[in-house]
């Protein structure tokens, strides 16, 4: 397996124009069952090693081993365990330390699912010629409000300002994933996890294996939940980090739908199942809840409720028809809100002047097509400016996905597509692609 680890390092070293094609060529030329195994462990979101970081001081550097079977056996144990206990962590450290020292970090990154060599699942699958790495997606909303007028019944739920996650029940416990299918360690979701297990206990006749709860994780505000989640993904947390979390659940489906791309159960049946599961709880929970739901027969009725929610300080609503779960941006879910937001990619920055000398003055951002361009210079906190400098020092700011708020999509004085009053919200740790201009209204 030494050759395969060296191949991963060679791919990581590819930069500049044409690097994606070069990475795929290296993969094709060096593809072996061992390399496929390493890629699956590192990038398949449903292979959960339950490792986030390891204490490598327990290992002994032999520096000569090429024991592929030891790595396979370890991964199998980790997959089948409820948690990575002390013995498994020590075994992982020993396996890693038995490889040559110049390859240990790469194997460490594979086993802890922190490998970042600059190639995504789509490119890996293209090079391999098949779907080696699942590339699942959650159901996302559209902005085309006119579609709602054609619906016989309009189902409405709160639109939450947080971070989208799913909780997948596998082998007796929950696995948590962001919408980009980064795994959130279960041990960091203690309060939510404990209460989801109460739902399991309250419904002994329902087989939860392979089903997931879909919802929005909220906290005091969007920045706080996003910042906490980012630290959780990096393992830099304490045991109380999730104490203020609320998991607002609005859907329920089977994992196999994520692979198939489309489910078969209608929305109202999925939602009714959630209502039944919750009805068996004997007390109100503090860290999980069902999103409130309404149904309307006309747009006018729905708009009255929407205006009430906005007046009360809510962000808006998600309007739904009685469609099946689709793993894409779907015309069955329409978001309606007073203030718009979008996710753009940072293409550069303008240095600050005056009070911002030494910091970022504004971010130069674009949509995924490059047709919408906007300079964003407001919404930054002092902590944001310090974070930008850290990312610049690591050469990591350009390419980051950032969330913005804005009032309208406009054309600037030069006739270019832009945004009116754009404000920075956050760097997205759970997303790697910018929005397309067609989804930015």
N, C-alpha and C positions, 0 to 999 in steps of 0.2 A: 504493500500500500504506500510505500515511500514514493514511488513514481507518481501515483495519483495525487498525493499531497503536494508534490512539486508542480504538478500540472495546475492545481488551484492557485498556487503562488504565481505561476507564469501568467495565468489569466488576469490575476489582480494587478500585474505590472503593466497591462495594456492601457494606454491612455491616448487621448487625442483623436483626430479625425480618422474614421475608419476602424476605431478600436472595437466596436461591437462585432463587426464582421471578422476581425482578427480573433476575438474571443471565441466566437462560434467555430471558427476553423480549428483552433487549438483543441476545443472540445471534441470535434468530430475525429480529429487525427489521433486522439489519445483516449477515446472512449473504451472503458473496460467495465465489467460488472462491479468492480471495486469503486471506480469513480462514480458510477451511477448511484451506488449505495451512499457514498459521501454526500452527493448532491441532494439525494432524497432526505437524508437525515437533516441536512442544513436548511433546506428550503421547503420541504413538504410541510404545510402548516398543521397537518393532522398527525404527524409523527412528533409526539410530545416527549421530550427527554426529561422534563421537569428540572433541568439544570439551568441556572442562570449565571452563576459564577462559582468557581471552585477554589479551594485553598490548596495551591500546588505545593505547599511546604511539606505535605504528607507524602509526596512522591519521592522516588529515588531515581536520579538520572542515570539510566543505563546507556542510552544513546545508540543502541544497535538494533533494537527490535523492529520487526516488520510484521507484527502479529495481527493480521486482518481478522482472524477468527475471534480474538480477544475483544476487538472493537465491536464486532457483530453481536457477540454474547452480551456485552455490556448494554448495548442499545436495546436489545430484546428485554433484558431485565428492567431497564428504565421505562420502557413502553408499558410493561405489565404491572409496574408498581404503582401504588396510590400516591407516593411521594418519593423524592430522592432523599432517602435517609442517610445517616452518617456513613454506614457501611458502603452504600452505593457511591457516595461522593468520594470516599477514599479509594474505592476501586477505580473510579473514573480518573482520579489524579494519578494513580499508579499506571494505568494503561497509557495515558498521555505521556507521562515522564519516561516511559520505556522506549519511546521513539527518539530519533536524533533531535538534538536541541533546536536546530534551525527549523524543524517542522512542527514542534510542539504547539506553538501558538495557533497555527492553522488548524490542527486537530482539535485543540481547545475550542476554537471558534465554531467548528462543525458541531461538536457535542453539546455546546451551550446554545446553539442556534443563533450565534452572533456573527456568522460568516458574512462578510460584505466584500465581494470581489468585483463589483461593478456590473454584474450581469443578472438580468431578471428572469423570472420563470418563462415568459414568452420566448426569450432568446435561447434559453436552455432547451426548451421543447423543440424549437425550430432546428437547432443544431443536432439534436438527438433524432429528430424525425418522428416523434410521437409525444404524447403527453406524459412525460416522466414526472413532472412537477405539477400537481393540481394548481389551477389558477382561479380559485373561487371568487365569487362576488356576492355581496348582499343586495337586497332589493333597495333601490334608491328612487327618489321622487323626481318628477319633472316640474317645469314651471309653467306649462301651457294651461292657464286657467280656463280658457275657452272650452276645453274638453269636458269640464265639469257640467256644463249646460246640457250635455247629451245624456247624462246619467239619469236613470229612473230614481235611484236612491243614492244620496250622498252620505257616506259615513265619514265622520270627522273625529280627529284626535288632536290633543295638544302637540305642538311642535316644541321640542325641548332644545335648549342651548347647552349642549354638553358634548360628550364623545360617544359615538356609536360603538357598541360591543355586542357580542353574542356570548351566551353561556351554554356550552355543549356538554351534555351528560354522557360520560363514557367511563366504563369500568368502575362504577360506583362513586364517581366524583365529577365535579364540573371543571371543564377547561374553558378559559376565557380568551377571546380573540377580538382585536380591533377590526374595523371595517377593511383594513389592509391585510388582515390575517397575521398580524404580529401577535404572538402569544403573551398574555398577561399572566404571570405566575399565580397559581391558585392561592398560595399562601399569603399573597399580598391583598387578596380580595376577601379576607376573613369574614367581615360583617355581612357582606352580600351573600357569600357562600353559605354561611350558617343558616341564613333565612331561606335560601333556595332549598336547602336540605329539609327545611320544615314543610315545604310544599311537597317534596318527595314523600316524606313520612305521612303526610295527611292524605295521600292518594295511593294507598298500597295496591290498588287494582289497576293502576295505569303503569305500563312499561315505558319508562322514560329513556331507556338506553337508545342512544343515537338521535335524540331530539334536542333542539336548542331553543332557548329563549332569546328573542331579539329585542333590543331596546336601546335606550340612551342613558349613559352614566352621567349624573349631574352631581354638583358639589355646591359650594358657595357661589361660584361663577365659572364661566367657561375657561378662563385662564387657570384657575386653581385646579380644576379637574384635569385639564390637559397637562399642566405641569407635573401634577402627581403621577399621572399615567406615564409620562415620559421617564420619570425617575423609577417607576416600577419596572418598566421595560429594560432599564439599565441595571436594575438590582440595587439602586441606591436609596433604600427606604428603611423606615422603622416599622414595627408591627402595628402601629396605630394609624397608618397612612389612609386607610379606607374607612375610618370611623365616621366621617361625614358624608360618605357616598350614598346616593340613592340610585338604584337601578330601576328605571321607568320602562316597564315591559309593554310592548305593543304587538308582538307577534310570536308565533310558535310553529316550528317546522322540523322536518327530519333532515339529518345531515346529508342523506343521499340526494336531496334536492340541490345542494350546493354543487354537486358533481354533475347532475343532470341538467342544471341551468334553469329548470322550471318545475314547479310542483303541480299537484293535482287537486289539492284541497282548496275550496273557495275561502275567501277572506272571512266571511261571517261564521263559517264552521270553525276556522282556526281560532277566531276570537271567542266564540262560544265555549270552545274547549278550555281556553284560559279562564274564562269566567267560572266554569265548573270546578277547575282545579283550585281556584282561589276561594270558592265558596266553602271548601272543606277546612280552611284555616280557622282556628278558633279565636284568633286575636289579630289585630292590625300589626303589620310589620313596620319596622323603622327604616329599613334599608332596601326594600323592594316594594314595588307597587305596580298595579296595572294602570296604564294610561286611561284617563277618562274618555268615554266614547259617546258620541251623539249620532243620530241619524236624521236626515232632512229630506223633504220631497222637492225642494226647490232651492235655487241659488240664493234667492232673497232671504229665505229662512236661515241658510247657512251663513250668509254675510252678517246677519244680525248677531249671531253667536260669535263670529270672528271679531266684530267690532267690540263686543263686550270683553273678550279676552285681551285684545290690544289695550283697551282702556284700563284694564286691571294690571297692566304691566307685562302681559304675556307676549311671547315672540310671534305667535301665529298658530296656524293649524296645518295638519296634513289631511287632505281630502282623499278618500279612498272609495273605489267601486268594489264590487264583489268579485274581484279577480283572483287568480292563483298567485302564488309567490313566484316572482321572476327575478333571477339573479342578474339584474342589470338596472339601468335607469328606466323605469317603467311608466307608461301612460296610465296605469291604474292607481298611482299615487301622485297627487299634485300638491305641492307646498304653496301656501298662501301666507304672506307675512308683509308687515309694513316696511321694515328695513331689510334690504337684500344683503346677501353675503356670497362670496365665491372664494375659490382656492386657485391662486396663481403661482407660477414658478419665478423665483428670483433670478434675473439675468445679469444683475450688476447692482451697483449702488453709487450714490453721489456723496462725497465726504461733507460733513457738516461744517457750518461756519458759526461764528459768534459763540453762543452758549454751548453749541454742539461741536465745537472744534475738537478734533480727536475722536469723534464718533461718527456714526452714519447720519447723514442728513436726510436722505430718502432712499428707498429701495426702488429699483427699476424692475417691473414685473410684467409678465406676459401670460396669456392663456396658452393652451397646449398647441394651438395652431400658429401662434405668433402674430395673429391678426389684431388682437387687442393688446395694447401697451399702455401702461400707466405708471407714473411716479407716485410713490406713497411716502408721505413725510409726516403724517400725523398718527396719533394713537400710540406712540412709543412711550413706555415708562422708562425710568432710569435703569431698571433691571433688564428691560429689552435691549437698551443700547449697550449695556455691558455684555449681554449674550451675543449680540451681533459682532462685537469686537473679538470675543472668544472664537466664534465661527470663522471670522476673517483670518485670525491667526492660524487656524487649522486648515485654511483654504476650503471651508465647507459651507460658506454662506450662499454662494452662487449654486443654484440647483435645488435649494430648499423650497418646499411648498409652504406658502404662507396663506393664512385665512384673512380676508379683508371684509369689512362692511362698506356699503356704499348706498346711495339713494337711487341713482338711475344709471343706466347704460347710455352713453352719449357719444358724440363725435367731437373731438377737440378742434381747436381753431385751424388745424392743418388738415381737417377732414378724416383723421384717424379714429378708429374705435377706441374709446376710453371709458372711464367711470367718473361720475359726479360725486364729489366729496368722499374719496376713498379713505378708510381708516384701517390701520393695522390692528389685528386681533391677536394673532399668535402664529408661531411656527408649528406646522402640522407634523407631529411625530408619527401619525397613523396613516399617512398618505404619501404616495410617491409620484402621482401624476396630477398635473394641473387640470382645471375644468376646461371644457371646449367652449368657444365663444357662443355656440348655438344654445348652450344651457345657461348663459349669463344674460339676464333680461335687463 
